[in-house]
Amino acid sequence: PNRPEMTALVTTKYLKHPLLRWFIVTANGIWLDRDTADFGAFRQAVKALEEGKALGIAPEGTRSKGGYLLEGKPGTALLALRAHVPIVPVAITGTTGAFKKTVTFQHPHITCEFGPAIPAPVLDRNNRDQQLQKLTDELMCQIAAMLPENYRGFYANHPRTLELLAQRQATANAPAA
């Protein structure tokens, strides 16, 4: 399962689970201590991006227990800024109960939808935190617009999510050329 062109940031809490730990180590995952400002993991992630690798990140910083979107954190935007890379929003559904299904030899139905790349951020020095938040909101709203309504969570009624949903609806209803 090792794909050298890809890696992911993974919380250190999975170090306690032998099977998950083996999988993450085999897949060259980058361990991230969520309880501290883990600058080592940040540097490893920037290096991976600079080497041209794809880096999987949960922009919320954790998994939602209910399966719906939580408020995004600016870490993804900050990494993209430091490494000068675009961000590709990805909406993943069908993961609830997927591990249990897999170990009981059932086939989980997991889908991934990729949104348009958000260009590498270029921020000016004024209101940097506000600009990172705007970029984070754009990423999360792009993801929300690709998810079924019951998974949109924090971003369900965000004006940008509603705008993106209207655009998707207009595209879906447009006559074929």
C-alpha positions, 0 to 999 in steps of 0.5 A: 500500500506504499505510494511514495508520491502521497502522504498524510498528516496522522494524529499520534493517537493512532500509535496505540493501535498496532494495525493502524500504526503498521499501515500508517508507517508503511504508507509513510504517514507524518505523525502529528501531535495535536496537543502541541504546536508540532513544528517538526510535523509541519516542517516534514509536511512542507518538505513533502509538498516541496518534493511534489507529494500529495498531502492528505490533511483533515482541515478540521484538525480532527474527525467529527463524531457525527460525520458532519463538517466541523469548523476548519482550522487554518493549518491547511491554508498555512501549509499551502502558503509556506510550500507555495502549492494549491489546495484540492478540496476533497469530499469523502463519504461512506467512511462511517463503519468502513473499518468494521465492514472491512475487517468483517469482509464486507465491502464499504462504499466510500466515495471521493469527489475532488473539487477544483484546485484553489490556487497557491495562496499569496497573502499580503502582510495586512490582516494575515489571520483574516486572509487565512480564515477566508481561504480556510472558509473557501476550502471548507465551503467547497467541500461542503458543497460536494457533500450531501446536506446532512454532512455539511455541518458548520458550513451548511448555511454559510453564504459561500456554500449556498452560492456554490450549491446554486452554481452546481444546481445551475450546471446540473440543470443546464442543457447539454451542448 
